[in-house]
C-alpha cells in the first residue's frame, strides 16, 4: 500500500501545479533578464505579473516584450498556458463534481458538530426526526442513494439531512459521521433481519460507536427485551424495547381514553408539545423544591420532576458518616491508597418531589409549559 506521501507525489493534480509553478518561475526569470533588466527596471514583481497574465492568456497589454527573443518567450508561455491552465481548471471542476457525487453516495467524511446520528434505519426514524429539535442529521446505514433520496423527500430536509453509506458496525463507516461531535446518537433496529440478528447488529454498532465517541449519548432500540442488558453493558445510555411504549398506552386505554390522550400530548416533543426542561441554576441549587416551584409558577410554568444525569458514585456516598465502622472502612481505603470510586450511577428522575427536597444534587427540572 502506498503511503500518503507517495500518493501525493504520484498525483497528476500535484504534478500539474508543480509544472505551472516551474513555468511561471522560469518565464519570470527569463523575461526579467531579456526585457526588464536592459531597461534598468529592478522590480522582479513586474516580470512575475507579466508571466501570470501571459500564462493565463488574459493579456492586459500593460507590459509588452520589445525584443524578438522576448516575444518568442511570450509565445511559448501563452501556448503552455492554453494547455496547462485549461487542464488545471478541468481537473478542479472534475474534483468538485466527484466530491459532490461522493457526498450524495455517502462516501465522504462529514465535519458536522452538535448534530444527530442515526445508525441503521427503519420507519420509526421518521417520527423520531420530526419530533426532535431541528439540527443537522446524519443517517449512517447500508441503504442505496435512491432510498436516502426518498427519506430526504419525505422529511423535507434538503439542507439538514446527510448520508453515510456502509456497514453500521464498521468503524471506518461510522467515523465518517463524526460521532464524537454529535449531540446524540440513535441506534435503530433492522426490520429486515431476524429479531436476534437485529439486536446483535445494534450491539456491534454500540460497541463500535463507543470506541469512537465515548462521551456522546447513545439511545438504542431493540426488538427482544431479553437483550436489553447486553446493549446497556455495551455502552448505550438508554434502551427502548420495540412495542414497550405502545403496550403501555394500550393498557392505559383499558382504564380510560383520557389517559391515552394525555400521554400522547405529553410525549410530543415538537414545538407544539407541552413538556419542557431547563437547567437548575447555581442559585437554585441552594433552594428547596417548594421555593423553586413557587417561583416558576409565576412564570406560567408548572414544575413536575427533578432530574439528575449520570455521575460517579463513591464509597462515601453509600456509607453513614456518623458510623464509626463506616468511617473506619473509608480510612482503610485511604491508608492503602485505593480509590473509593465505585462506578457511575445512572440518571435519576424524581416526579413530584417532597416540598423540602434540596436541588443541590439535581441537574434539570422537567415542567409543563402553556399550551
C-alpha positions in Angstrom: 0.0 0.0 0.0 1.3 3.4 -0.9 2.0 5.9 1.8 0.1 9.3 1.9 3.4 10.9 0.7 3.6 8.5 -2.2 0.0 9.2 -3.2 0.6 12.9 -3.2 3.8 12.6 -5.2 2.0 10.4 -7.8 -1.0 12.7 -8.1 -1.5 14.2 -11.6 -3.1 17.3 -10.0 0.1 18.0 -7.9 2.4 17.4 -10.9 0.3 19.8 -12.9 0.6 22.5 -10.2 4.4 22.0 -10.0 4.7 22.2 -13.8 2.8 25.6 -13.8 4.9 26.9 -10.9 8.1 25.9 -12.7 7.0 27.6 -16.0 6.0 30.8 -14.0 9.3 31.0 -12.2 11.4 30.2 -15.4 9.5 32.6 -17.6 9.6 35.4 -15.0 13.4 35.0 -14.7 13.9 34.9 -18.4 11.6 37.9 -19.1 13.4 39.9 -16.4 16.8 39.1 -17.9 15.7 39.7 -21.6 13.4 42.6 -21.3 13.3 44.4 -17.9 17.0 44.3 -16.9 18.1 46.0 -20.1 15.6 48.9 -19.4 17.0 49.3 -15.9 13.9 48.1 -14.2 14.9 46.3 -10.9 11.5 45.2 -9.7 11.1 41.4 -10.3 7.4 41.6 -9.5 6.8 43.1 -12.9 8.2 40.0 -14.5 6.0 37.8 -12.3 3.0 39.9 -13.3 3.7 39.5 -17.0 4.2 35.7 -16.7 0.9 35.2 -14.8 -1.0 37.4 -17.2 0.5 35.7 -20.3 0.3 32.2 -18.9 -3.5 32.6 -18.2 -3.9 34.3 -21.6 -5.5 37.3 -20.0 -3.2 39.7 -21.8 -3.7 43.1 -20.2 -1.0 44.7 -22.5 0.4 46.9 -19.8 3.8 45.1 -20.1 4.8 44.1 -23.7 8.1 42.4 -24.8 10.1 44.6 -27.2 12.7 42.2 -28.4 12.3 39.2 -30.7 13.6 36.8 -28.0 11.1 38.3 -25.6 8.2 37.8 -28.0 9.3 34.2 -28.6 9.3 33.6 -24.9 5.8 35.1 -24.8 4.6 32.7 -27.5 5.9 29.7 -25.5 4.3 30.9 -22.3 0.9 31.5 -24.0 0.9 28.1 -25.7 1.8 26.4 -22.4 -0.9 28.3 -20.6 -3.6 27.2 -23.0 -2.8 23.6 -22.3 -1.8 23.7 -18.6 -4.3 26.2 -17.2 -7.2 24.6 -19.0 -6.2 21.2 -17.8 -5.9 22.6 -14.2 -9.3 24.1 -14.3 -10.7 21.0 -15.8 -9.2 18.9 -13.1 -10.5 21.2 -10.4 -14.0 21.0 -11.9 -13.8 17.2 -12.1 -12.6 17.1 -8.4 -15.6 19.2 -7.3 -18.1 17.1 -9.2 -16.5 13.9 -7.9 -16.7 15.2 -4.3 -20.3 16.2 -4.8 -21.1 12.7 -6.2 -19.3 11.0 -3.2 -21.3 13.2 -0.8 -24.6 12.1 -2.4 -23.5 8.5 -2.2 -22.5 8.8 1.4 -18.8 8.2 0.9 -17.4 11.4 2.3 -16.4 12.2 5.9 -18.6 14.9 7.4 -17.4 17.7 9.6 -20.6 18.5 11.4 -20.9 19.4 15.0 -23.8 19.2 17.5 -25.8 17.0 15.1 -27.8 13.8 15.4 -26.5 10.5 14.1 -28.9 7.7 13.2 -27.2 4.3 12.9 -29.4 2.0 10.8 -32.9 3.0 9.5 -36.5 1.9 9.8 -39.9 3.5 9.6 -39.7 4.7 13.2 -36.9 7.1 12.2 -39.3 9.4 10.5 -41.3 10.2 13.7 -38.1 10.5 15.8 -36.6 13.1 13.5 -39.8 15.0 13.2 -40.1 15.2 17.0 -36.5 16.2 17.7 -35.4 19.9 17.8 -34.2 21.0 14.4 -30.5 20.0 13.9 -28.3 18.6 11.2 -28.9 14.9 11.0 -26.8 12.1 9.6 -28.1 8.7 8.6 -25.4 6.0 8.7 -26.9 2.9 7.1 -26.4 0.4 4.3 -29.1 1.8 2.1 -29.0 3.0 -1.5 -28.8 6.5 -2.7 -32.3 6.2 -4.0 -33.6 5.1 -0.6 -31.9 8.1 1.0 -33.4 10.5 -1.5 -36.8 9.1 -0.6 -36.1 9.6 3.1 -35.0 13.2 2.4 -38.1 13.9 0.3 -40.5 12.5 3.0 -38.8 14.5 5.7 -38.4 17.7 3.6 -34.9 18.3 5.0 -32.8 19.0 1.9 -30.2 21.1 3.8 -30.1 19.4 7.1 -30.1 15.7 6.2 -26.8 13.9 5.4 -25.9 10.4 4.4 -23.1 7.9 5.3 -23.3 4.6 3.4 -21.9 1.3 4.7 -22.0 -1.4 7.4 -23.5 0.1 10.5 -20.9 -1.7 12.7 -17.9 -0.7 10.7 -15.5 1.8 12.4 -14.4 3.4 9.2 -18.1 3.9 8.2 -19.3 5.4 11.5 -16.2 7.6 11.8 -17.4 9.5 8.6 -20.4 10.6 10.6 -18.2 12.4 13.1 -20.0 10.8 16.1 -17.6 12.4 18.7 -19.0 15.8 18.0 -22.7 14.7 17.8 -25.4 15.9 20.2 -26.9 12.4 20.3 -26.7 9.0 18.6 -29.8 6.8 17.9 -29.3 3.1 17.0 -32.4 1.8 15.2 -33.3 -1.9 14.9 -33.0 -3.5 11.4 -36.6 -4.5 10.4 -35.2 -6.7 7.5 -33.3 -9.0 9.9 -34.5 -11.7 12.3 -35.0 -10.3 15.9 -31.9 -11.9 17.3 -29.7 -10.8 14.4 -31.2 -7.2 14.5 -30.3 -6.8 18.2 -26.9 -8.4 17.6 -26.2 -5.8 14.9 -27.3 -3.0 17.3 -24.9 -4.4 19.9 -22.0 -4.3 17.5 -22.9 -0.8 16.4 -22.9 0.4 20.0 -19.5 -1.2 20.8 -18.1 0.5 17.7 -19.6 3.9 18.4 -18.3 3.8 22.0 -14.7 3.4 20.8 -15.2 6.5 18.5 -17.4 8.6 20.8 -17.1 7.5 24.5 -19.0 10.6 25.8 -21.8 11.1 23.3 -25.2 9.9 24.5 -26.3 6.7 22.7 -30.0 5.7 22.6 -30.8 2.3 21.2 -33.9 0.4 20.0 -34.1 -3.3 20.4 -36.6 -6.0 19.4 -36.2 -8.7 22.1 -36.4 -7.4 25.7 -34.1 -10.1 27.0 -31.2 -8.4 25.1 -31.6 -5.1 27.0 -28.8 -5.7 29.5 -26.4 -6.6 26.7 -26.9 -3.3 25.0 -26.6 -1.3 28.2 -23.4 -3.1 29.1 -22.1 -2.3 25.6 -22.4 1.4 26.3 -26.0 2.5 25.5 -27.3 5.3 27.8 -30.9 4.1 27.3 -32.5 1.2 25.5 -36.2 1.1 24.4 -37.8 -2.2 23.5 -39.9 -2.4 20.4 -43.5 -2.1 21.4 -42.8 -1.2 25.0 -44.4 2.2 24.8 -47.4 1.1 22.6 -48.1 -1.7 25.1 -48.2 0.7 28.0 -50.5 3.1 26.1 -52.9 0.2 25.1 -53.0 -0.7 28.8 -54.0 2.9 29.7 -56.8 2.8 27.1 -58.2 -0.1 29.2 -58.7 2.4 32.0 -59.7 5.5 30.2 -59.2 7.1 26.7 -58.3 10.3 28.6 -55.1 8.7 29.8 -54.1 7.9 26.3 -54.8 11.5 25.0 -52.9 12.9 27.9 -49.8 10.9 27.3 -50.0 11.4 23.6 -49.7 15.1 24.1 -47.2 14.7 26.9 -44.7 12.7 24.7 -45.0 15.1 21.8 -41.5 16.8 21.7 -42.3 19.1 18.8 -42.8 22.9 19.1 -46.4 22.2 20.0 -45.5 19.9 22.8 -46.3 20.8 26.4 -43.3 19.1 28.1 -40.1 21.1 28.6 -36.9 21.1 30.7 -34.5 23.6 32.0 -31.1 23.5 33.8 -31.1 24.3 37.5 -29.1 27.5 38.1 -26.3 27.9 40.6 -28.5 30.0 42.9 -31.4 27.4 42.7 -29.0 24.7 43.9 -29.3 26.2 47.4 -33.1 26.2 47.4 -35.7 23.6 48.0 -38.3 22.2 45.6 -41.1 24.3 47.1 -39.2 27.5 46.7 -38.4 26.9 43.1 -41.8 25.6 42.4 -43.5 28.8 43.7 -41.1 31.0 41.6 -41.7 29.0 38.4 -45.5 29.2 38.8 -45.2 33.0 38.5 -43.6 32.4 35.1 -46.6 30.2 34.0 -44.5 27.1 34.3 -45.6 24.0 36.2 -42.6 22.0 37.5 -43.3 18.3 37.7 -39.9 16.5 38.3 -36.3 16.7 39.1 -33.6 15.0 37.0 -30.0 14.0 37.8 -27.7 12.9 35.0 -25.2 10.0 35.3 -22.5 10.8 37.8 -19.6 9.0 39.6 -20.6 7.2 42.8 -18.1 7.0 45.7 -18.0 4.8 48.8 -18.7 7.8 51.0 -22.0 8.3 49.2 -23.4 5.0 50.5 -21.8 4.9 53.9 -23.1 6.6 57.1 -20.7 9.4 58.1 -21.7 9.1 61.8 -21.0 5.4 61.9 -17.5 4.5 63.4 -17.4 1.3 61.3 -18.1 3.1 58.1 -15.5 5.8 58.9 -13.0 3.0 59.6 -13.7 1.4 56.2 -13.1 4.8 54.4 -9.9 5.3 56.4 -8.6 1.8 55.4 -9.1 2.7 51.7 -7.2 6.0 52.2 -4.4 4.3 54.0 -4.0 1.7 51.2 -4.0 4.5 48.6 -7.1 2.9 46.9 -9.8 4.9 45.2 -13.2 4.9 46.7 -15.0 5.3 43.4 -17.5 2.6 42.8 -18.5 3.4 39.3 -21.1 5.6 37.5 -24.6 5.9 38.7 -27.3 6.1 36.0 -29.7 9.1 35.5 -32.4 9.6 38.1 -35.8 11.3 37.9 -38.0 12.2 40.9 -41.6 13.0 40.0 -43.4 15.4 42.3 -40.6 15.6 45.0 -41.3 16.4 48.6 -41.5 20.2 49.3 -38.3 20.2 51.4 -36.2 18.3 48.8 -32.9 20.1 48.1 -32.0 20.8 44.5 -28.2 20.6 45.1 -27.9 17.0 43.7 -30.0 17.6 40.6 -29.3 19.0 37.2 -32.5 19.8 35.4 -36.2 20.4 36.0 -39.0 18.9 33.9 -42.1 21.1 33.6 -45.4 21.6 31.7 -45.5 24.8 29.6 -48.5 26.7 28.5 -50.2 25.0 25.5 
